Amino acid sequence: MTSDLLAPLDLAFWNMESAEHPMHLGALGVFSAHSPTAGAHAADLLAGRAAAVPGLRMRIRDVWPLGFPYAFGGAARVPDPDFDPLRHVLLHAPTADFHTEAGRLMQRPLDRGRPPWEAHVLPGEDGVSFAVLFKFHHALADGLRALTLAAAVLDPMELPTRGPRPEEPVKALLPDVRKLPELLRGAVSDLGRALDIGASVALSSLGARTTTALTSEPSGTRRTAGVVVDLDDVHRVRKSRGGTVNDVLIAVVAGALRRWLDERGDGSEGVTPRALIPVSRRRPRTAHPQGNRLSGYLMRLPVHDPDPLGRLDTVRAAMNRNKDAGPNRGAGAVALLADHVPALGHRLGGPLAGQGARLWFDILVTSVPLPGIGLKLGGNPVTEVYPFAPLARGQSLAVAISTYRGQVHYGLVADAEAVPDLDLLAAALTEEVKELLVACGA
């Protein structure tokens, strides 16, 4: 294994982390257990398999001692000579509530001196289930890469084969003078894109009310909740009203936020929070397959609209406008600017960038794809999968969504002090699906 420089966006995630806002992704998989000892057996399997996965043996360290003069201030993934999977795979005492334990574990930052991932095995008190909470630092993996790493320690499954990673050309310290006209045109194009994105960010912060329920001073605490929705119900709504499954799932979030705000007394009148919808730019067989390749769409969630079908139509129209513009322009594409910041700039400006997230968006709503085939560990099948996104500084809530074997799983992560009633929001998601079905006559 050799050293691998962090891509600019990975470096940004690594440097914007703080104790109150750890930058790791999570996924809580719930398994149907064949025996009361299935959880302990699963922990043994995970530890044994992790030792054979190269990507899980990589830690992140500064590069200036490593001979990368052109990336001064950057960081790289390097093999950990002291890697011990038993430091990363942890078996806990039986629990009656997987989400309570997941919230407690999600608030703990990963050890930055070791490979930044953990797998927490949570046996169920009922003896017929257990859960595994995977945590991967965002600098190590985005959602797709995290899925690949998790799949490597689950039971073997048939996945589409891919060709070998292409060799990357060695980057020269100075550009080829024959390419200067092309590079100059590219720089001008990048500048225009940066100005466009900057203007869009400024405009996105104007003219509409958000809500303090979605913003908070950091407490460092976390609470999680999960909701399961029948995918057939989502398709019924989609077929009745048009658009995509993702449009319906985002509209469900908007309606649930409205219901939740009204129930807790904050009120939804005039509330249109800015939602960041991440978009993967990952392509097979491209360079840096383990780096983050993300852009995003930004949209106003129509929380203020009392009509569920009106909310869905607004979401669909907004997503269509975003798709027409593409993921490389607009306020949601601000992550692309990371590619044009030198490594030292990320190191010095990372904390400031983390604090500025609240100026950019109010809530994250992201989708994490899962394979259509069944996942197992030690022969025990996965019955539920809840993805968890990191909370940006100043934000109280993040929503992640996965579709798995005919069901949609919403994973909610919140600041526990700012959102002590997260279960009410979870219930509101279920009620919103019912309301959409009635409104569509489905």
Secondary structure as GFF3:
##gff-version 3
##sequence-region A 1 442
A	DSSP	beta_strand	4	5	.	.	.	ID=ss1
A	DSSP	alpha_helix	8	16	.	.	.	ID=ss2
A	DSSP	beta_strand	24	32	.	.	.	ID=ss3
A	DSSP	alpha_helix	38	50	.	.	.	ID=ss4
A	DSSP	three_ten_helix	54	57	.	.	.	ID=ss5
A	DSSP	beta_strand	58	62	.	.	.	ID=ss6
A	DSSP	three_ten_helix	64	66	.	.	.	ID=ss7
A	DSSP	three_ten_helix	69	71	.	.	.	ID=ss8
A	DSSP	beta_strand	75	79	.	.	.	ID=ss9
A	DSSP	three_ten_helix	85	87	.	.	.	ID=ss10
A	DSSP	beta_strand	89	91	.	.	.	ID=ss11
A	DSSP	alpha_helix	98	106	.	.	.	ID=ss12
A	DSSP	beta_strand	117	123	.	.	.	ID=ss13
A	DSSP	beta_strand	129	137	.	.	.	ID=ss14
A	DSSP	alpha_helix	143	153	.	.	.	ID=ss15
A	DSSP	three_ten_helix	177	179	.	.	.	ID=ss16
A	DSSP	alpha_helix	180	204	.	.	.	ID=ss17
A	DSSP	three_ten_helix	212	214	.	.	.	ID=ss18
A	DSSP	beta_strand	223	230	.	.	.	ID=ss19
A	DSSP	alpha_helix	231	241	.	.	.	ID=ss20
A	DSSP	alpha_helix	245	263	.	.	.	ID=ss21
A	DSSP	beta_strand	274	280	.	.	.	ID=ss22
A	DSSP	beta_strand	294	300	.	.	.	ID=ss23
A	DSSP	alpha_helix	308	325	.	.	.	ID=ss24
A	DSSP	three_ten_helix	331	340	.	.	.	ID=ss25
A	DSSP	alpha_helix	343	355	.	.	.	ID=ss26
A	DSSP	alpha_helix	357	360	.	.	.	ID=ss27
A	DSSP	beta_strand	363	367	.	.	.	ID=ss28
A	DSSP	beta_strand	376	377	.	.	.	ID=ss29
A	DSSP	beta_strand	380	388	.	.	.	ID=ss30
A	DSSP	beta_strand	397	404	.	.	.	ID=ss31
A	DSSP	beta_strand	407	414	.	.	.	ID=ss32
A	DSSP	alpha_helix	422	440	.	.	.	ID=ss33
###
